[in-house]
Amino acid sequence: MKAVVYTEYGSPNVLKITEIKKPVPKHNEMLVKVYASTVSAGVIWMRKGKFPGSKLLSLLLRLQFGFIKPRCSILGFEFSGVLEYVGKSVTLFKIGDKVFGTTTGLKNGAYADYVCIPEKRKQGVIALMPSEISFDEAAALAIGGMTALQILVNARIQTNQMVLICGASGSVGTFAVQIAKYLGANVTAVCSNENIELVKSLGADEVIDYTKQPIAMCKEKFDVIFDAVGKVKHTALESLLKLNGKQYSINTLTNEKVSYLNLLSKMFSGGKLHVIIDRIYSFEQIVEAHKYVDLGHKKGNVVIRH
C-alpha cells in the first residue's frame, strides 16, 4: 500500500510517498480503508519536531516522539474511511461501516491507504460517521471539533455570557464560534478582514478585525476568552475579562472521548455545526498541502483526499 513516510524533521519536503506492507489488524482492531485525512496543527508540529513559541514544549515533543528523528514514520492524526476488516473481539462495528476518528497514541497515522484502529484505547477515538456527512467533512471534524468542544464545555458557558474567540477563522476557531453559540453565548470573533463574512456566517455576533483594531482596545468585557490559535499572550487580554472571567487556550491539554465525537455528530446532523474546508488536496499532493498550511493563512481545514 502507499503511505507518506518521513524519517527526519523539517520542511514539507521530508514527506515521501512510499510503498509499504499493508497492516494486519489484531483481534481487537479494525482495518480502515482511509478515504480522507487532514493537515492539522499537530501534524505540522510533528513534521517540524517543533512546538511554536515554546522551547520547553518543543523539547518535550522531541523527548516523547523522537529526539533526533521521529519514532513514528507515518503522520496523519484524523481520518475518515470504511471498515474493510474487523477483529474477532470487536463488538461495536462491522465490515462496511463508515467511520471517523483519530490515530492518537498509535504507532502510525492516517497518511496511508490503510490504518489499524483498536475498538477501544486510552488515547484516540473512533465512531460511526453521521449519515449526512461527507468523508472530507468527517476527517476534518474530529480533532478541531473535540478540542473546541472540550475547552468550551469546561468553561461552563451560560446563556447570554460574553465570549471572545481569537483566531476564529482557523480549524479550532471555526468550530469554537459555532459551539459557543450552541451553548447560548454571545460571541465576538477575532480574525482578519478577509475572513469577517466567514465567521459571521458561523454565527458570530460581533467581529474584530485585528489588522485594524488591536484586540486589547476592545471596549467590551468578556466572561470567557478563548485563544484558538495559541498565539496570544495570557496577560495581553486580562483587561478584557469581567470579574471572575476566565481565559482558555488551544495549548490546554485536552482528552479525546467518543462522547465528544457523538455530540459533534449530533450537532452536525441537526444543522448546528458546519465543517469549513479551505482546500482539498489529493494524496499525491501532500507536500503542496503542507506548504500551503505552513503559510499560516488557511480558513478552517485542509483535507487530504485518498
C-alpha positions as CSV (number, residue, x, y, z in Angstrom):
1,M,0.0,0.0,0.0
2,K,1.0,3.6,-0.3
3,A,2.0,5.7,2.7
4,V,3.5,9.1,3.3
5,V,6.7,8.4,5.3
6,Y,9.1,10.8,7.0
7,T,12.4,9.9,8.6
8,E,13.6,13.3,9.7
9,Y,12.1,16.5,11.0
10,G,11.9,19.5,8.7
11,S,10.1,21.2,5.8
12,P,7.3,19.6,3.8
13,N,9.9,18.1,1.5
14,V,10.7,15.4,4.2
15,L,7.4,13.8,3.3
16,K,7.8,10.9,0.8
17,I,5.2,8.7,-0.7
18,T,6.4,5.1,-0.3
19,E,5.2,1.5,-0.8
20,I,5.0,-0.4,2.5
21,K,3.3,-3.5,3.7
22,K,-0.5,-3.4,4.4
23,P,-1.1,-3.6,8.1
24,V,-2.6,-6.7,9.6
25,P,-5.2,-6.0,12.4
26,K,-5.1,-7.7,15.7
27,H,-8.2,-9.4,17.3
28,N,-9.3,-6.1,18.9
29,E,-8.6,-3.9,15.9
30,M,-10.3,-2.8,12.7
31,L,-8.7,-2.3,9.3
32,V,-9.8,1.1,8.0
33,K,-9.6,1.9,4.3
34,V,-8.7,5.6,4.6
35,Y,-10.8,7.9,2.4
36,A,-9.6,11.3,3.8
37,S,-7.2,12.8,6.4
38,T,-6.1,16.4,7.2
39,V,-3.2,18.7,7.6
40,S,-3.8,19.7,11.3
41,A,-1.7,21.9,13.5
42,G,-0.5,18.8,15.4
43,V,0.8,17.2,12.2
44,I,2.8,20.4,11.4
45,W,4.4,20.4,14.8
46,M,5.3,16.7,14.5
47,R,6.7,17.2,11.0
48,K,8.9,20.0,12.1
49,G,9.7,18.5,15.5
50,K,9.0,21.9,17.0
51,F,6.2,23.4,19.0
52,P,5.6,27.1,18.0
53,G,6.7,29.7,20.5
54,S,7.9,27.3,23.2
55,K,11.4,25.7,23.6
56,L,10.2,23.7,26.6
57,L,7.2,22.2,24.7
58,S,9.5,21.6,21.7
59,L,11.9,19.7,24.0
60,L,9.0,17.6,25.5
61,L,7.8,16.9,22.0
62,R,11.2,15.5,21.0
63,L,11.6,13.5,24.2
64,Q,8.2,11.8,23.6
65,F,8.2,11.3,19.8
66,G,12.0,11.1,19.0
67,F,14.8,13.4,19.9
68,I,16.9,13.2,16.7
69,K,14.4,11.7,14.3
70,P,10.7,10.7,14.6
71,R,9.9,7.3,16.1
72,C,6.7,7.0,14.2
73,S,7.2,7.5,10.5
74,I,3.6,8.0,9.3
75,L,1.8,11.2,10.2
76,G,-2.0,11.9,10.0
77,F,-3.9,12.4,13.2
78,E,-7.5,12.3,12.0
79,F,-9.2,10.2,9.4
80,S,-12.4,9.0,7.8
81,G,-12.9,5.8,5.9
82,V,-14.6,2.4,5.6
83,L,-14.0,-0.7,7.7
84,E,-12.6,-3.5,5.5
85,Y,-12.0,-6.0,8.3
86,V,-12.9,-6.3,12.0
87,G,-11.1,-8.4,14.6
88,K,-12.9,-11.2,16.3
89,S,-13.0,-9.3,19.6
90,V,-14.6,-6.2,18.0
91,T,-18.3,-5.9,19.0
92,L,-19.5,-2.4,18.2
93,F,-18.5,-2.2,14.5
94,K,-18.9,-4.3,11.4
95,I,-17.3,-4.6,7.9
96,G,-18.6,-1.8,5.7
97,D,-19.2,0.7,8.4
98,K,-18.3,4.3,7.6
99,V,-16.1,5.6,10.5
100,F,-14.1,8.6,11.5
101,G,-11.8,9.4,14.4
102,T,-8.1,9.9,15.4
103,T,-4.9,7.9,15.5
104,T,-3.7,9.4,18.8
105,G,-1.5,7.0,20.7
106,L,-0.9,4.6,17.8
107,K,2.4,3.8,16.1
108,N,1.3,5.0,12.7
109,G,-1.0,7.7,11.5
110,A,-3.6,8.1,8.7
111,Y,-1.4,9.2,5.8
112,A,-1.7,5.8,4.3
113,D,-4.1,3.7,2.3
114,Y,-4.9,1.7,5.4
115,V,-4.6,2.0,9.2
116,C,-5.4,-0.4,12.0
117,I,-7.5,1.2,14.8
118,P,-8.3,-0.5,18.1
119,E,-12.0,-0.6,19.0
120,K,-11.1,0.9,22.4
121,R,-8.0,2.5,23.7
122,K,-6.9,5.1,26.3
123,Q,-5.9,7.6,23.7
124,G,-7.7,8.3,20.4
125,V,-11.3,7.6,19.4
126,I,-13.3,6.1,16.6
127,A,-17.1,6.4,15.9
128,L,-19.6,5.9,13.2
129,M,-20.0,8.8,10.7
130,P,-23.3,10.7,10.6
131,S,-25.2,9.7,7.6
132,E,-25.3,13.3,6.3
133,I,-21.6,14.0,6.4
134,S,-19.0,13.5,3.6
135,F,-15.7,11.7,4.1
136,D,-13.9,15.1,3.7
137,E,-16.0,16.8,6.4
138,A,-15.8,13.8,8.8
139,A,-12.0,13.7,8.6
140,A,-11.8,17.4,9.5
141,L,-14.3,17.2,12.3
142,A,-12.6,15.1,14.9
143,I,-9.6,16.9,16.4
144,G,-10.6,20.6,15.9
145,G,-14.2,19.8,16.9
146,M,-13.2,17.9,20.0
147,T,-10.7,20.5,21.1
148,A,-13.1,23.4,20.8
149,L,-15.9,21.4,22.4
150,Q,-14.0,20.2,25.5
151,I,-12.5,23.6,26.2
152,L,-15.8,25.5,25.9
153,V,-17.7,22.9,27.9
154,N,-15.1,23.1,30.6
155,A,-15.6,26.9,30.6
156,R,-19.2,26.2,31.7
157,I,-20.6,28.8,29.4
158,Q,-24.0,30.1,30.4
159,T,-26.8,31.6,28.2
160,N,-26.0,35.1,27.1
161,Q,-22.5,35.1,28.5
162,M,-20.0,37.2,26.5
163,V,-17.3,35.0,24.8
164,L,-14.3,36.3,22.8
165,I,-12.7,33.8,20.4
166,C,-9.3,34.7,19.0
167,G,-8.3,33.0,15.7
168,A,-11.9,32.4,14.8
169,S,-11.2,31.5,11.2
170,G,-8.9,28.6,11.8
171,S,-9.9,24.9,12.3
172,V,-10.5,25.1,16.0
173,G,-11.8,28.7,15.8
174,T,-14.5,27.9,13.3
175,F,-15.7,25.1,15.5
176,A,-15.4,27.2,18.6
177,V,-17.7,30.0,17.2
178,Q,-20.4,27.5,16.4
179,I,-20.1,25.6,19.6
180,A,-20.2,28.7,21.8
181,K,-23.4,29.8,20.0
182,Y,-24.8,26.3,20.5
183,L,-24.1,26.7,24.2
184,G,-26.0,30.0,24.2
185,A,-23.2,32.5,24.3
186,N,-23.0,36.0,22.7
187,V,-19.8,35.6,20.5
188,T,-17.3,38.2,19.5
189,A,-14.8,36.7,16.9
190,V,-11.3,37.9,16.1
191,C,-10.0,37.4,12.6
192,S,-8.6,39.3,9.6
193,N,-10.7,41.4,7.2
194,E,-10.9,38.7,4.5
195,N,-12.5,36.3,7.0
196,I,-15.1,38.5,8.5
197,E,-18.0,37.2,6.4
198,L,-17.0,33.6,7.1
199,V,-17.1,33.9,10.9
200,K,-20.4,35.9,10.7
201,S,-21.9,33.1,8.7
202,L,-21.0,30.8,11.5
203,G,-23.0,32.8,14.0
204,A,-20.6,35.4,15.4
205,D,-22.5,38.4,16.8
206,E,-19.6,40.8,16.5
207,V,-16.3,40.6,14.7
208,I,-13.0,42.4,15.4
209,D,-10.6,42.8,12.5
210,Y,-7.2,42.5,14.3
211,T,-5.4,44.1,11.4
212,K,-7.3,47.4,12.0
213,Q,-8.0,47.3,15.7
214,P,-5.8,45.8,18.5
215,I,-7.8,43.3,20.4
216,A,-6.8,44.8,23.7
217,M,-8.5,48.1,22.6
218,C,-11.9,46.4,22.6
219,K,-14.4,48.2,24.9
220,E,-16.4,45.1,25.7
221,K,-15.7,42.8,28.8
222,F,-16.0,39.1,28.5
223,D,-16.9,36.1,30.7
224,V,-14.7,33.8,28.6
225,I,-11.8,34.4,26.3
226,F,-10.6,31.5,24.1
227,D,-7.4,31.8,22.2
228,A,-8.0,29.2,19.4
229,V,-4.5,29.6,17.8
230,G,-2.3,29.7,20.8
231,K,-0.5,32.9,19.8
232,V,-2.0,35.5,22.2
233,K,-0.1,36.2,25.5
234,H,-2.2,35.4,28.5
235,T,-1.5,38.8,30.0
236,A,-2.4,40.7,26.8
237,L,-6.2,40.3,27.3
238,E,-6.6,40.3,31.0
239,S,-8.1,43.8,30.9
240,L,-10.9,42.5,28.8
241,L,-12.1,39.9,31.4
242,K,-15.1,40.5,33.6
243,L,-14.8,39.9,37.3
244,N,-14.3,36.2,37.7
245,G,-13.9,35.9,33.9
246,K,-11.5,33.1,32.6
247,Q,-9.1,32.7,29.8
248,Y,-8.5,29.5,27.8
249,S,-6.0,28.5,25.1
250,I,-5.7,25.8,22.5
251,N,-2.4,24.9,24.2
252,T,-4.5,23.5,27.1
253,L,-4.3,19.7,27.4
254,T,-7.5,18.0,26.2
255,N,-8.8,14.5,26.1
256,E,-10.4,12.6,23.2
257,K,-13.7,10.9,24.1
258,V,-16.2,9.0,21.9
259,S,-18.9,11.0,23.7
260,Y,-17.4,14.2,22.2
261,L,-17.5,12.7,18.7
262,N,-21.1,11.6,19.2
263,L,-22.2,15.1,20.3
264,L,-20.4,16.7,17.4
265,S,-22.1,14.2,15.1
266,K,-25.5,15.1,16.6
267,M,-24.8,18.8,16.2
268,F,-23.8,18.3,12.5
269,S,-26.9,16.1,11.8
270,G,-29.1,18.8,13.4
271,G,-27.6,21.6,11.3
272,K,-26.0,23.2,14.3
273,L,-22.4,22.6,13.1
274,H,-20.7,23.0,9.8
275,V,-17.2,21.9,8.8
276,I,-15.3,24.6,7.0
277,I,-12.9,23.2,4.4
278,D,-10.4,25.7,2.8
279,R,-8.8,23.3,0.3
280,I,-8.8,19.7,-0.7
281,Y,-5.6,18.1,-2.0
282,S,-5.0,14.6,-3.4
283,F,-2.8,12.1,-1.6
284,E,-0.1,12.7,-4.2
285,Q,-0.2,16.5,-3.4
286,I,0.7,16.0,0.3
287,V,3.8,18.2,0.1
288,E,1.9,21.0,-1.6
289,A,-0.8,20.8,1.1
290,H,1.8,21.1,3.9
291,K,3.4,24.0,2.2
292,Y,0.1,25.8,2.0
293,V,-0.7,25.2,5.7
294,D,2.8,26.4,6.6
295,L,1.9,29.8,5.2
296,G,-0.5,30.3,8.2
297,H,-3.5,31.6,6.3
298,K,-5.8,28.7,6.0
299,K,-9.5,29.1,6.7
300,G,-10.9,26.2,8.6
301,N,-9.4,22.9,7.5
302,V,-7.2,21.4,4.8
303,V,-8.2,17.9,3.7
304,I,-6.1,15.2,2.1
305,R,-8.3,13.0,-0.1
306,H,-7.0,9.5,-0.5
